[in-house]
């Protein structure tokens, strides 16, 4: 959700996080839960609270749109 809203490609996000781009796909499909370290890097990259990364319920859009 955050990646698409911000116009970031899977490859761009993966490079910024230091993971393989397929890992981003696994995360987005819910096939892989991020480690705490990766979740912290994701939340820092997008500038959102950690709860956005670990939430079981979808959050409303944050920002213009």
mmCIF file of the N, C-alpha and C atoms, coordinates in Angstrom:
data_MODEL
# 
_entry.id   MODEL 
# 
loop_
_atom_site.group_PDB 
_atom_site.id 
_atom_site.type_symbol 
_atom_site.label_atom_id 
_atom_site.label_alt_id 
_atom_site.label_comp_id 
_atom_site.label_asym_id 
_atom_site.label_entity_id 
_atom_site.label_seq_id 
_atom_site.pdbx_PDB_ins_code 
_atom_site.Cartn_x 
_atom_site.Cartn_y 
_atom_site.Cartn_z 
_atom_site.occupancy 
_atom_site.B_iso_or_equiv 
_atom_site.pdbx_formal_charge 
_atom_site.auth_seq_id 
_atom_site.auth_comp_id 
_atom_site.auth_asym_id 
_atom_site.auth_atom_id 
_atom_site.pdbx_PDB_model_num 
ATOM 1   N N  . UNK A 1 1  ? 0.826  -1.177  0.000  1.00 0.00 ? 1  UNK A N  1 
ATOM 2   C CA . UNK A 1 1  ? 0.000  0.000   0.000  1.00 0.00 ? 1  UNK A CA 1 
ATOM 3   C C  . UNK A 1 1  ? 0.882  1.256   0.000  1.00 0.00 ? 1  UNK A C  1 
ATOM 4   N N  . UNK A 1 2  ? 1.799  1.339   0.947  1.00 0.00 ? 2  UNK A N  1 
ATOM 5   C CA . UNK A 1 2  ? 2.669  2.519   1.020  1.00 0.00 ? 2  UNK A CA 1 
ATOM 6   C C  . UNK A 1 2  ? 3.507  2.671   -0.238 1.00 0.00 ? 2  UNK A C  1 
ATOM 7   N N  . UNK A 1 3  ? 4.041  1.573   -0.708 1.00 0.00 ? 3  UNK A N  1 
ATOM 8   C CA . UNK A 1 3  ? 4.914  1.618   -1.879 1.00 0.00 ? 3  UNK A CA 1 
ATOM 9   C C  . UNK A 1 3  ? 4.155  2.149   -3.083 1.00 0.00 ? 3  UNK A C  1 
ATOM 10  N N  . UNK A 1 4  ? 2.968  1.633   -3.320 1.00 0.00 ? 4  UNK A N  1 
ATOM 11  C CA . UNK A 1 4  ? 2.175  2.044   -4.478 1.00 0.00 ? 4  UNK A CA 1 
ATOM 12  C C  . UNK A 1 4  ? 1.735  3.498   -4.337 1.00 0.00 ? 4  UNK A C  1 
ATOM 13  N N  . UNK A 1 5  ? 1.271  3.868   -3.147 1.00 0.00 ? 5  UNK A N  1 
ATOM 14  C CA . UNK A 1 5  ? 0.834  5.255   -2.915 1.00 0.00 ? 5  UNK A CA 1 
ATOM 15  C C  . UNK A 1 5  ? 1.952  6.257   -3.148 1.00 0.00 ? 5  UNK A C  1 
ATOM 16  N N  . UNK A 1 6  ? 3.166  5.862   -2.843 1.00 0.00 ? 6  UNK A N  1 
ATOM 17  C CA . UNK A 1 6  ? 4.306  6.777   -2.976 1.00 0.00 ? 6  UNK A CA 1 
ATOM 18  C C  . UNK A 1 6  ? 4.998  6.671   -4.328 1.00 0.00 ? 6  UNK A C  1 
ATOM 19  N N  . UNK A 1 7  ? 4.515  5.769   -5.186 1.00 0.00 ? 7  UNK A N  1 
ATOM 20  C CA . UNK A 1 7  ? 5.090  5.642   -6.521 1.00 0.00 ? 7  UNK A CA 1 
ATOM 21  C C  . UNK A 1 7  ? 6.479  5.031   -6.539 1.00 0.00 ? 7  UNK A C  1 
ATOM 22  N N  . UNK A 1 8  ? 6.748  4.130   -5.614 1.00 0.00 ? 8  UNK A N  1 
ATOM 23  C CA . UNK A 1 8  ? 8.045  3.471   -5.515 1.00 0.00 ? 8  UNK A CA 1 
ATOM 24  C C  . UNK A 1 8  ? 7.916  2.070   -6.120 1.00 0.00 ? 8  UNK A C  1 
ATOM 25  N N  . UNK A 1 9  ? 8.861  1.681   -6.950 1.00 0.00 ? 9  UNK A N  1 
ATOM 26  C CA . UNK A 1 9  ? 8.816  0.340   -7.522 1.00 0.00 ? 9  UNK A CA 1 
ATOM 27  C C  . UNK A 1 9  ? 9.322  -0.672  -6.498 1.00 0.00 ? 9  UNK A C  1 
ATOM 28  N N  . UNK A 1 10 ? 9.004  -1.934  -6.732 1.00 0.00 ? 10 UNK A N  1 
ATOM 29  C CA . UNK A 1 10 ? 9.509  -2.994  -5.849 1.00 0.00 ? 10 UNK A CA 1 
ATOM 30  C C  . UNK A 1 10 ? 11.034 -2.994  -5.843 1.00 0.00 ? 10 UNK A C  1 
ATOM 31  N N  . UNK A 1 11 ? 11.610 -2.825  -7.007 1.00 0.00 ? 11 UNK A N  1 
ATOM 32  C CA . UNK A 1 11 ? 13.070 -2.844  -7.104 1.00 0.00 ? 11 UNK A CA 1 
ATOM 33  C C  . UNK A 1 11 ? 13.686 -1.670  -6.338 1.00 0.00 ? 11 UNK A C  1 
ATOM 34  N N  . UNK A 1 12 ? 13.100 -0.489  -6.460 1.00 0.00 ? 12 UNK A N  1 
ATOM 35  C CA . UNK A 1 12 ? 13.614 0.686   -5.735 1.00 0.00 ? 12 UNK A CA 1 
ATOM 36  C C  . UNK A 1 12 ? 13.546 0.476   -4.228 1.00 0.00 ? 12 UNK A C  1 
ATOM 37  N N  . UNK A 1 13 ? 12.421 -0.049  -3.764 1.00 0.00 ? 13 UNK A N  1 
ATOM 38  C CA . UNK A 1 13 ? 12.268 -0.286  -2.335 1.00 0.00 ? 13 UNK A CA 1 
ATOM 39  C C  . UNK A 1 13 ? 13.258 -1.355  -1.865 1.00 0.00 ? 13 UNK A C  1 
ATOM 40  N N  . UNK A 1 14 ? 13.374 -2.409  -2.623 1.00 0.00 ? 14 UNK A N  1 
ATOM 41  C CA . UNK A 1 14 ? 14.294 -3.485  -2.260 1.00 0.00 ? 14 UNK A CA 1 
ATOM 42  C C  . UNK A 1 14 ? 15.723 -2.967  -2.152 1.00 0.00 ? 14 UNK A C  1 
ATOM 43  N N  . UNK A 1 15 ? 16.141 -2.157  -3.113 1.00 0.00 ? 15 UNK A N  1 
ATOM 44  C CA . UNK A 1 15 ? 17.497 -1.606  -3.080 1.00 0.00 ? 15 UNK A CA 1 
ATOM 45  C C  . UNK A 1 15 ? 17.695 -0.713  -1.862 1.00 0.00 ? 15 UNK A C  1 
ATOM 46  N N  . UNK A 1 16 ? 16.682 0.090   -1.539 1.00 0.00 ? 16 UNK A N  1 
ATOM 47  C CA . UNK A 1 16 ? 16.789 0.978   -0.387 1.00 0.00 ? 16 UNK A CA 1 
ATOM 48  C C  . UNK A 1 16 ? 16.864 0.195   0.923  1.00 0.00 ? 16 UNK A C  1 
ATOM 49  N N  . UNK A 1 17 ? 16.203 -0.960  0.956  1.00 0.00 ? 17 UNK A N  1 
ATOM 50  C CA . UNK A 1 17 ? 16.158 -1.768  2.177  1.00 0.00 ? 17 UNK A CA 1 
ATOM 51  C C  . UNK A 1 17 ? 17.271 -2.799  2.249  1.00 0.00 ? 17 UNK A C  1 
ATOM 52  N N  . UNK A 1 18 ? 17.939 -3.035  1.125  1.00 0.00 ? 18 UNK A N  1 
ATOM 53  C CA . UNK A 1 18 ? 19.000 -4.027  1.099  1.00 0.00 ? 18 UNK A CA 1 
ATOM 54  C C  . UNK A 1 18 ? 18.486 -5.454  1.046  1.00 0.00 ? 18 UNK A C  1 
ATOM 55  N N  . UNK A 1 19 ? 17.335 -5.642  0.375  1.00 0.00 ? 19 UNK A N  1 
ATOM 56  C CA . UNK A 1 19 ? 16.771 -6.987  0.211  1.00 0.00 ? 19 UNK A CA 1 
ATOM 57  C C  . UNK A 1 19 ? 16.532 -7.243  -1.269 1.00 0.00 ? 19 UNK A C  1 
ATOM 58  N N  . UNK A 1 20 ? 16.253 -8.489  -1.614 1.00 0.00 ? 20 UNK A N  1 
ATOM 59  C CA . UNK A 1 20 ? 15.945 -8.852  -2.994 1.00 0.00 ? 20 UNK A CA 1 
ATOM 60  C C  . UNK A 1 20 ? 14.546 -8.326  -3.329 1.00 0.00 ? 20 UNK A C  1 
ATOM 61  N N  . UNK A 1 21 ? 14.322 -7.913  -4.570 1.00 0.00 ? 21 UNK A N  1 
ATOM 62  C CA . UNK A 1 21 ? 13.025 -7.351  -4.930 1.00 0.00 ? 21 UNK A CA 1 
ATOM 63  C C  . UNK A 1 21 ? 11.891 -8.361  -4.755 1.00 0.00 ? 21 UNK A C  1 
ATOM 64  N N  . UNK A 1 22 ? 12.182 -9.647  -4.853 1.00 0.00 ? 22 UNK A N  1 
ATOM 65  C CA . UNK A 1 22 ? 11.141 -10.653 -4.637 1.00 0.00 ? 22 UNK A CA 1 
ATOM 66  C C  . UNK A 1 22 ? 10.682 -10.666 -3.178 1.00 0.00 ? 22 UNK A C  1 
ATOM 67  N N  . UNK A 1 23 ? 11.570 -10.305 -2.263 1.00 0.00 ? 23 UNK A N  1 
ATOM 68  C CA . UNK A 1 23 ? 11.192 -10.222 -0.855 1.00 0.00 ? 23 UNK A CA 1 
ATOM 69  C C  . UNK A 1 23 ? 10.092 -9.197  -0.666 1.00 0.00 ? 23 UNK A C  1 
ATOM 70  N N  . UNK A 1 24 ? 10.175 -8.087  -1.378 1.00 0.00 ? 24 UNK A N  1 
ATOM 71  C CA . UNK A 1 24 ? 9.137  -7.055  -1.292 1.00 0.00 ? 24 UNK A CA 1 
ATOM 72  C C  . UNK A 1 24 ? 7.798  -7.651  -1.747 1.00 0.00 ? 24 UNK A C  1 
ATOM 73  N N  . UNK A 1 25 ? 7.804  -8.421  -2.818 1.00 0.00 ? 25 UNK A N  1 
ATOM 74  C CA . UNK A 1 25 ? 6.579  -9.065  -3.293 1.00 0.00 ? 25 UNK A CA 1 
ATOM 75  C C  . UNK A 1 25 ? 6.019  -10.028 -2.264 1.00 0.00 ? 25 UNK A C  1 
ATOM 76  N N  . UNK A 1 26 ? 6.890  -10.822 -1.633 1.00 0.00 ? 26 UNK A N  1 
ATOM 77  C CA . UNK A 1 26 ? 6.443  -11.756 -0.591 1.00 0.00 ? 26 UNK A CA 1 
ATOM 78  C C  . UNK A 1 26 ? 5.806  -10.999 0.570  1.00 0.00 ? 26 UNK A C  1 
ATOM 79  N N  . UNK A 1 27 ? 6.402  -9.881  0.963  1.00 0.00 ? 27 UNK A N  1 
ATOM 80  C CA . UNK A 1 27 ? 5.857  -9.069  2.039  1.00 0.00 ? 27 UNK A CA 1 
ATOM 81  C C  . UNK A 1 27 ? 4.479  -8.528  1.667  1.00 0.00 ? 27 UNK A C  1 
ATOM 82  N N  . UNK A 1 28 ? 4.361  -8.022  0.456  1.00 0.00 ? 28 UNK A N  1 
ATOM 83  C CA . UNK A 1 28 ? 3.100  -7.423  0.020  1.00 0.00 ? 28 UNK A CA 1 
ATOM 84  C C  . UNK A 1 28 ? 1.973  -8.443  -0.079 1.00 0.00 ? 28 UNK A C  1 
ATOM 85  N N  . UNK A 1 29 ? 2.300  -9.658  -0.433 1.00 0.00 ? 29 UNK A N  1 
ATOM 86  C CA . UNK A 1 29 ? 1.274  -10.706 -0.555 1.00 0.00 ? 29 UNK A CA 1 
ATOM 87  C C  . UNK A 1 29 ? 1.007  -11.404 0.770  1.00 0.00 ? 29 UNK A C  1 
ATOM 88  N N  . UNK A 1 30 ? 1.741  -11.039 1.806  1.00 0.00 ? 30 UNK A N  1 
ATOM 89  C CA . UNK A 1 30 ? 1.546  -11.662 3.104  1.00 0.00 ? 30 UNK A CA 1 
ATOM 90  C C  . UNK A 1 30 ? 2.137  -13.047 3.212  1.00 0.00 ? 30 UNK A C  1 
ATOM 91  N N  . UNK A 1 31 ? 3.054  -13.383 2.294  1.00 0.00 ? 31 UNK A N  1 
ATOM 92  C CA . UNK A 1 31 ? 3.690  -14.693 2.307  1.00 0.00 ? 31 UNK A CA 1 
ATOM 93  C C  . UNK A 1 31 ? 4.920  -14.716 3.213  1.00 0.00 ? 31 UNK A C  1 
ATOM 94  N N  . UNK A 1 32 ? 5.314  -13.564 3.702  1.00 0.00 ? 32 UNK A N  1 
ATOM 95  C CA . UNK A 1 32 ? 6.512  -13.450 4.523  1.00 0.00 ? 32 UNK A CA 1 
ATOM 96  C C  . UNK A 1 32 ? 6.285  -12.315 5.509  1.00 0.00 ? 32 UNK A C  1 
ATOM 97  N N  . UNK A 1 33 ? 6.546  -12.561 6.786  1.00 0.00 ? 33 UNK A N  1 
ATOM 98  C CA . UNK A 1 33 ? 6.448  -11.511 7.799  1.00 0.00 ? 33 UNK A CA 1 
ATOM 99  C C  . UNK A 1 33 ? 7.838  -10.913 7.996  1.00 0.00 ? 33 UNK A C  1 
ATOM 100 N N  . UNK A 1 34 ? 7.931  -9.594  8.014  1.00 0.00 ? 34 UNK A N  1 
ATOM 101 C CA . UNK A 1 34 ? 9.251  -8.985  8.157  1.00 0.00 ? 34 UNK A CA 1 
ATOM 102 C C  . UNK A 1 34 ? 9.815  -9.189  9.555  1.00 0.00 ? 34 UNK A C  1 
ATOM 103 N N  . UNK A 1 35 ? 11.116 -9.289  9.634  1.00 0.00 ? 35 UNK A N  1 
ATOM 104 C CA . UNK A 1 35 ? 11.777 -9.288  10.940 1.00 0.00 ? 35 UNK A CA 1 
ATOM 105 C C  . UNK A 1 35 ? 11.591 -7.900  11.542 1.00 0.00 ? 35 UNK A C  1 
ATOM 106 N N  . UNK A 1 36 ? 11.846 -7.778  12.818 1.00 0.00 ? 36 UNK A N  1 
ATOM 107 C CA . UNK A 1 36 ? 11.738 -6.468  13.457 1.00 0.00 ? 36 UNK A CA 1 
ATOM 108 C C  . UNK A 1 36 ? 12.704 -5.484  12.803 1.00 0.00 ? 36 UNK A C  1 
ATOM 109 N N  . UNK A 1 37 ? 13.907 -5.942  12.502 1.00 0.00 ? 37 UNK A N  1 
ATOM 110 C CA . UNK A 1 37 ? 14.910 -5.074  11.874 1.00 0.00 ? 37 UNK A CA 1 
ATOM 111 C C  . UNK A 1 37 ? 14.414 -4.570  10.513 1.00 0.00 ? 37 UNK A C  1 
ATOM 112 N N  . UNK A 1 38 ? 13.856 -5.460  9.707  1.00 0.00 ? 38 UNK A N  1 
ATOM 113 C CA . UNK A 1 38 ? 13.359 -5.060  8.397  1.00 0.00 ? 38 UNK A CA 1 
ATOM 114 C C  . UNK A 1 38 ? 12.146 -4.149  8.543  1.00 0.00 ? 38 UNK A C  1 
ATOM 115 N N  . UNK A 1 39 ? 11.268 -4.459  9.478  1.00 0.00 ? 39 UNK A N  1 
ATOM 116 C CA . UNK A 1 39 ? 10.096 -3.610  9.702  1.00 0.00 ? 39 UNK A CA 1 
ATOM 117 C C  . UNK A 1 39 ? 10.512 -2.200  10.112 1.00 0.00 ? 39 UNK A C  1 
ATOM 118 N N  . UNK A 1 40 ? 11.529 -2.101  10.947 1.00 0.00 ? 40 UNK A N  1 
ATOM 119 C CA . UNK A 1 40 ? 12.028 -0.778  11.348 1.00 0.00 ? 40 UNK A CA 1 
ATOM 120 C C  . UNK A 1 40 ? 12.594 -0.023  10.151 1.00 0.00 ? 40 UNK A C  1 
ATOM 121 N N  . UNK A 1 41 ? 13.304 -0.731  9.276  1.00 0.00 ? 41 UNK A N  1 
ATOM 122 C CA . UNK A 1 41 ? 13.852 -0.084  8.069  1.00 0.00 ? 41 UNK A CA 1 
ATOM 123 C C  . UNK A 1 41 ? 12.724 0.369   7.140  1.00 0.00 ? 41 UNK A C  1 
ATOM 124 N N  . UNK A 1 42 ? 11.685 -0.445  7.010  1.00 0.00 ? 42 UNK A N  1 
ATOM 125 C CA . UNK A 1 42 ? 10.546 -0.074  6.157  1.00 0.00 ? 42 UNK A CA 1 
ATOM 126 C C  . UNK A 1 42 ? 9.842  1.149   6.722  1.00 0.00 ? 42 UNK A C  1 
ATOM 127 N N  . UNK A 1 43 ? 9.581  1.150   8.018  1.00 0.00 ? 43 UNK A N  1 
ATOM 128 C CA . UNK A 1 43 ? 8.888  2.295   8.613  1.00 0.00 ? 43 UNK A CA 1 
ATOM 129 C C  . UNK A 1 43 ? 9.728  3.562   8.509  1.00 0.00 ? 43 UNK A C  1 
ATOM 130 N N  . UNK A 1 44 ? 11.036 3.435   8.667  1.00 0.00 ? 44 UNK A N  1 
ATOM 131 C CA . UNK A 1 44 ? 11.910 4.609   8.530  1.00 0.00 ? 44 UNK A CA 1 
ATOM 132 C C  . UNK A 1 44 ? 11.929 5.103   7.086  1.00 0.00 ? 44 UNK A C  1 
ATOM 133 N N  . UNK A 1 45 ? 11.976 4.185   6.133  1.00 0.00 ? 45 UNK A N  1 
ATOM 134 C CA . UNK A 1 45 ? 12.010 4.565   4.716  1.00 0.00 ? 45 UNK A CA 1 
ATOM 135 C C  . UNK A 1 45 ? 10.766 5.375   4.348  1.00 0.00 ? 45 UNK A C  1 
ATOM 136 N N  . UNK A 1 46 ? 9.609  4.915   4.811  1.00 0.00 ? 46 UNK A N  1 
ATOM 137 C CA . UNK A 1 46 ? 8.366  5.605   4.465  1.00 0.00 ? 46 UNK A CA 1 
ATOM 138 C C  . UNK A 1 46 ? 7.979  6.693   5.457  1.00 0.00 ? 46 UNK A C  1 
ATOM 139 N N  . UNK A 1 47 ? 8.679  6.778   6.579  1.00 0.00 ? 47 UNK A N  1 
ATOM 140 C CA . UNK A 1 47 ? 8.373  7.798   7.575  1.00 0.00 ? 47 UNK A CA 1 
ATOM 141 C C  . UNK A 1 47 ? 7.031  7.581   8.243  1.00 0.00 ? 47 UNK A C  1 
ATOM 142 N N  . UNK A 1 48 ? 6.722  6.317   8.538  1.00 0.00 ? 48 UNK A N  1 
ATOM 143 C CA . UNK A 1 48 ? 5.453  5.978   9.185  1.00 0.00 ? 48 UNK A CA 1 
ATOM 144 C C  . UNK A 1 48 ? 5.736  5.235   10.478 1.00 0.00 ? 48 UNK A C  1 
ATOM 145 N N  . UNK A 1 49 ? 4.756  5.222   11.393 1.00 0.00 ? 49 UNK A N  1 
ATOM 146 C CA . UNK A 1 49 ? 4.933  4.451   12.632 1.00 0.00 ? 49 UNK A CA 1 
ATOM 147 C C  . UNK A 1 49 ? 5.087  2.959   12.327 1.00 0.00 ? 49 UNK A C  1 
ATOM 148 N N  . UNK A 1 50 ? 5.788  2.266   13.187 1.00 0.00 ? 50 UNK A N  1 
ATOM 149 C CA . UNK A 1 50 ? 6.014  0.837   13.017 1.00 0.00 ? 50 UNK A CA 1 
ATOM 150 C C  . UNK A 1 50 ? 4.701  0.058   12.924 1.00 0.00 ? 50 UNK A C  1 
ATOM 151 N N  . UNK A 1 51 ? 3.662  0.546   13.583 1.00 0.00 ? 51 UNK A N  1 
ATOM 152 C CA . UNK A 1 51 ? 2.364  -0.130  13.555 1.00 0.00 ? 51 UNK A CA 1 
ATOM 153 C C  . UNK A 1 51 ? 1.811  -0.252  12.136 1.00 0.00 ? 51 UNK A C  1 
ATOM 154 N N  . UNK A 1 52 ? 2.183  0.646   11.254 1.00 0.00 ? 52 UNK A N  1 
ATOM 155 C CA . UNK A 1 52 ? 1.719  0.558   9.869  1.00 0.00 ? 52 UNK A CA 1 
ATOM 156 C C  . UNK A 1 52 ? 2.292  -0.666  9.193  1.00 0.00 ? 52 UNK A C  1 
ATOM 157 N N  . UNK A 1 53 ? 3.485  -1.064  9.576  1.00 0.00 ? 53 UNK A N  1 
ATOM 158 C CA . UNK A 1 53 ? 4.139  -2.215  8.969  1.00 0.00 ? 53 UNK A CA 1 
ATOM 159 C C  . UNK A 1 53 ? 3.578  -3.517  9.538  1.00 0.00 ? 53 UNK A C  1 
ATOM 160 N N  . UNK A 1 54 ? 3.284  -3.530  10.830 1.00 0.00 ? 54 UNK A N  1 
ATOM 161 C CA . UNK A 1 54 ? 2.839  -4.745  11.490 1.00 0.00 ? 54 UNK A CA 1 
ATOM 162 C C  . UNK A 1 54 ? 1.326  -4.859  11.650 1.00 0.00 ? 54 UNK A C  1 
ATOM 163 N N  . UNK A 1 55 ? 0.568  -3.892  11.217 1.00 0.00 ? 55 UNK A N  1 
ATOM 164 C CA . UNK A 1 55 ? -0.876 -3.903  11.424 1.00 0.00 ? 55 UNK A CA 1 
ATOM 165 C C  . UNK A 1 55 ? -1.545 -5.094  10.758 1.00 0.00 ? 55 UNK A C  1 
ATOM 166 N N  . UNK A 1 56 ? -2.498 -5.674  11.457 1.00 0.00 ? 56 UNK A N  1 
ATOM 167 C CA . UNK A 1 56 ? -3.303 -6.757  10.885 1.00 0.00 ? 56 UNK A CA 1 
ATOM 168 C C  . UNK A 1 56 ? -4.495 -6.192  10.120 1.00 0.00 ? 56 UNK A C  1 
ATOM 169 N N  . UNK A 1 57 ? -4.850 -4.965  10.428 1.00 0.00 ? 57 UNK A N  1 
ATOM 170 C CA . UNK A 1 57 ? -5.959 -4.280  9.746  1.00 0.00 ? 57 UNK A CA 1 
ATOM 171 C C  . UNK A 1 57 ? -5.402 -3.224  8.818  1.00 0.00 ? 57 UNK A C  1 
ATOM 172 N N  . UNK A 1 58 ? -6.024 -3.029  7.653  1.00 0.00 ? 58 UNK A N  1 
ATOM 173 C CA . UNK A 1 58 ? -5.525 -2.003  6.734  1.00 0.00 ? 58 UNK A CA 1 
ATOM 174 C C  . UNK A 1 58 ? -5.736 -0.603  7.313  1.00 0.00 ? 58 UNK A C  1 
ATOM 175 N N  . UNK A 1 59 ? -4.771 0.253   7.045  1.00 0.00 ? 59 UNK A N  1 
ATOM 176 C CA . UNK A 1 59 ? -4.861 1.642   7.444  1.00 0.00 ? 59 UNK A CA 1 
ATOM 177 C C  . UNK A 1 59 ? -5.446 2.459   6.319  1.00 0.00 ? 59 UNK A C  1 
ATOM 178 N N  . UNK A 1 60 ? -6.115 3.566   6.649  1.00 0.00 ? 60 UNK A N  1 
ATOM 179 C CA . UNK A 1 60 ? -6.581 4.449   5.566  1.00 0.00 ? 60 UNK A CA 1 
ATOM 180 C C  . UNK A 1 60 ? -5.384 5.076   4.879  1.00 0.00 ? 60 UNK A C  1 
ATOM 181 N N  . UNK A 1 61 ? -5.601 5.581   3.657  1.00 0.00 ? 61 UNK A N  1 
ATOM 182 C CA . UNK A 1 61 ? -4.525 6.252   2.936  1.00 0.00 ? 61 UNK A CA 1 
ATOM 183 C C  . UNK A 1 61 ? -3.979 7.390   3.766  1.00 0.00 ? 61 UNK A C  1 
ATOM 184 N N  . UNK A 1 62 ? -2.656 7.571   3.698  1.00 0.00 ? 62 UNK A N  1 
ATOM 185 C CA . UNK A 1 62 ? -2.034 8.675   4.410  1.00 0.00 ? 62 UNK A CA 1 
ATOM 186 C C  . UNK A 1 62 ? -1.409 9.594   3.381  1.00 0.00 ? 62 UNK A C  1 
ATOM 187 N N  . UNK A 1 63 ? -1.974 10.712  3.214  1.00 0.00 ? 63 UNK A N  1 
ATOM 188 C CA . UNK A 1 63 ? -1.421 11.647  2.242  1.00 0.00 ? 63 UNK A CA 1 
ATOM 189 C C  . UNK A 1 63 ? -2.421 11.915  1.131  1.00 0.00 ? 63 UNK A C  1 
ATOM 190 N N  . UNK A 1 64 ? -1.991 12.726  0.171  1.00 0.00 ? 64 UNK A N  1 
ATOM 191 C CA . UNK A 1 64 ? -2.892 13.092  -0.921 1.00 0.00 ? 64 UNK A CA 1 
ATOM 192 C C  . UNK A 1 64 ? -3.320 11.888  -1.733 1.00 0.00 ? 64 UNK A C  1 
ATOM 193 N N  . UNK A 1 65 ? -4.516 11.928  -2.162 1.00 0.00 ? 65 UNK A N  1 
ATOM 194 C CA . UNK A 1 65 ? -4.939 10.826  -2.990 1.00 0.00 ? 65 UNK A CA 1 
ATOM 195 C C  . UNK A 1 65 ? -6.375 10.696  -2.998 1.00 0.00 ? 65 UNK A C  1 
# 
